[in-house]
Every structure is written in C-alpha cells, then in structure tokens.
C-alpha cells in the first residue's frame, strides 16, 4: 500500500512538472517555471498582457521584446503555450525563423542594394 501511494505521489509530481503554462493565465511565478524565462522576461510578458491577451505566438513575439522565433520554440518545448497552443515553426507561421542557412548570405533590402549600386557608380568615376 505504501509503495502504491509513493508511486502515485511521484506520478503526480511528474505530471505537474509536464503541465503546460498558458502565457495568458500564468502568474509571474508560473511563467518563471518555464526554462529560459526569468524575472525580466516574465515582467515584460505581464506588462504586454495588460493591454490584452495574446492571440497567438505571432502576437506574443510581436509584443514582447526578447522573444523571437528561436526563443518561442524553446519556450514551447519547455511547456509554454499561447491560448492553449504550442509553437509550430512552419510555412503557415509567419514568426518562423528567417535566418539564412549557414554559409548563406542574408538577403539584402532594396534600399541596401540601391545604396551599394550608387557607391560602386561613384567609385568608378
């Protein structure tokens, strides 16, 4: 009987450790149980949440500085959810990481390309 109760208590703790933390409902202490979220970031989340609940991961990333696609994926893996949903980096998610592959040059904006062309033109004079 004692073994059964001990196993039951351990199972309950294991389940509680895996429980999801919804960013729209969690307290500061609950947010800080997610690996990677400390007092500073949890404070930013709570401040941004004062203006309204987060609709989805894109909304969270847009409104809270310090959370990008990489951190969103890590926090989701650690149990954070937004409106009950885990983060999914895919083509349908505009927050997905847009960093170039290793060894690949980042895409230049049209403004940067124009500036580069004008610099080359001035240098050839």
Secondary structure, DSSP 8 states (H G I E B T S, - for coil): -HHHHHHHHHHHHHHHHH--EETTT--HHHHTTSTT--HHHHHHHHHHHTT----SHHHHHHHSTT--HHHHHHHHHTTEEBTTB----STT-TTS-----TT------HHHHHHHHHHHHHHT-
